[in-house]
Amino acid sequence: MVTRMNKIRRSVTWLLGLTILFTACDGNGFRDEVQGEAMPTRPNITHLNSLTWNPTALIDSGLTLLTFINPDCEHCHYQTGALLGEDAAKPAGLRLAFLSDVHPDSLKAFASQFTYDNTATVFLWDEGGIVAQQMGVSSYPTMFLYDTAGVHLQTIVGEAKPGYVYKFFHATH
């Protein structure tokens, strides 16, 4: 049990670091510019398995919600849209990470359906579902909620209204 919790904690720490490190880049690691001005943000898809885990990136990570999704799932469409659209109820400083094992092109097409802030939201390609397997995800959507210290607050399996999801963050502050 302790070993599994350590694996989950390492996976989450790694994912939280990715949220910070890669939100300012597009899929190629660069932001396009036109005449000195940044272009509108495109979906940011990061390949998890090609990156190195960097635990020091978590020092200033903030609250985090990891949501495992499948773009073919109607509940995942609702959950993603609801979480990205409920700005009034969203706790200050919350970072959203949406993870999926579908091909990056499919994930990019899915992400492009939504309006979101790339500084607080990232879409991650979990090639082969390795991170999902390590975290025991068996259905979609599945959400893991973590506080600023990386402490696991709650796991929610299935569709949930943002107000319900966010209450766990508000209860800790």
N, C-alpha and C positions, 0 to 999 in steps of 0.2 A: 504494500500500500504506500509506504514512504517512497519507494523507488518510483512508482507511477506518479505520485504527486510531484516529485522532483523533476521528472520528465515533462509533466504538464507545465510546471513553473518555468522551466528552461524554454519550452516552446513559446509560452506566453511572453516571456521576457524578450525573446528573439523577435517575436511579432510586434511587440510594442516598440522596440528599437527601429524596426522597419518603418513603422508609421511615422516616426520622426524623421528618419534619414531620407525617405524617398518621396515625401509629399510634394516637394518642389520640382520634381522631374517628370518628364513624360516617359513613355516606355523605353526610349533610347537613352535616358539619363540626361536629357537636355531640354531646356525650355526654348521654344521658338520666339524670335523677336522680329518685329517689323518696324523699321525706322526708329529703333531705340525703345519701342514700347512692347511689352509682353502681349502676346496674342491671347484670345480667350482660351481658358484651360480646356484641354482635351482629357478624356479618361486616362488615368494613370494606372497602368497594370504593371505590377512588379512580380517577377518570378522568384518565389521563395527559395527554391532549391539551389539557385546559382549564387546565393549571397552568403556572406559569412556572418555568423551571429556576433553581435556586438553589445554585450550587456551594459557597457558604460553609456550607451545612448539613452538608457532609461532614467537617468538621474533627474531629468525634468520632463517626464513623460505625461503626467496628468491622468485624468480618468480615461478609461478605455473600454470600448465595447467591441468584442470580436464577434462577427456574425458569419457563420458558415452557411453558404447559399448554393443553390443550383438554379441557373437562369431559366430552366425549363419548368420550374416549380411556381405555380400561381401564388402560393403562400409566401414564397421568397420575393416575388415581385411586390406584393403588398408590403411585406416587412421592410424591404429596402426603401421603397417610396415613402412609407410612413416615418421611418427613422430619419431619412434625409429631409422630410418636409415639416417635421414638428420642431421648428427652431424655438418657439416660445417656451415649450416644456423642457427643452434640452438643457441639461446642467452646463454651467459655464466651464469651458475648457475640455469638454468631452471630445474624445477622438474616436472615430468610427473606422473599423477595418472590416471589409467584406472579403471573405475568402471563398474560393471555388476551385474545383479541380478541372473545370472545362477549359478547352483550348483558349489561349489569351485573346484571339480574335473574337471568339464568342463572348468572352467576359468583357472585352472592350465594347462590343455592340450592346451588351446588357447595360453597362455603366453609362453609356452615352444617352440612355433614355431618361436619366435623372439629372437634376441640377444640384450641384454640391460644391463645397469649398475644398479644394485640394490641400489646403493647409490643415484641415481637420478630418479629412476622409481619404481613405486609400482602398483600392481594390487590389487584392493579392491573388496570384495564381499559385495554388497549392498543387503542383504537378504530381499526379498519381494519388492525391488525397493523403499524403504522408502525415501532414500536421493534423488533419482531421482524424486519422486513425490513432495517432498518438494521444489525442485529446478525447478519444472515445465517442466521437460524433457518429450517430447512427441514423439520424434523419435531419431533414432541412425544413425550415431554418433552425439553427441552434445558435444561441447567443451565450457568450461568456462575458460577465461583467467584472471589471477589476478597478480597484481604487488607485489613488496616487502612489501608494506604496507597493502596488503589484499584488495586493491581497484579493483573492477571489471572493466576490460578493455573492454571486448568484449565477446559476446556469438556467436558461430558459429554453425549453425544447418546444418548437412549434411557433405558430403565429401569436403575437402579443401586441397590444396597443402600446404606443410609445409612452404614454402616461404611466402604464404599469411597469415597463422596463426602466424608465427613468426614476421611479420612486426609490429604487434600491440605491441609486447614487445620491439622491437627496437625503435619504435616511442616514447616510454616513457623514454628512456635513452639517 
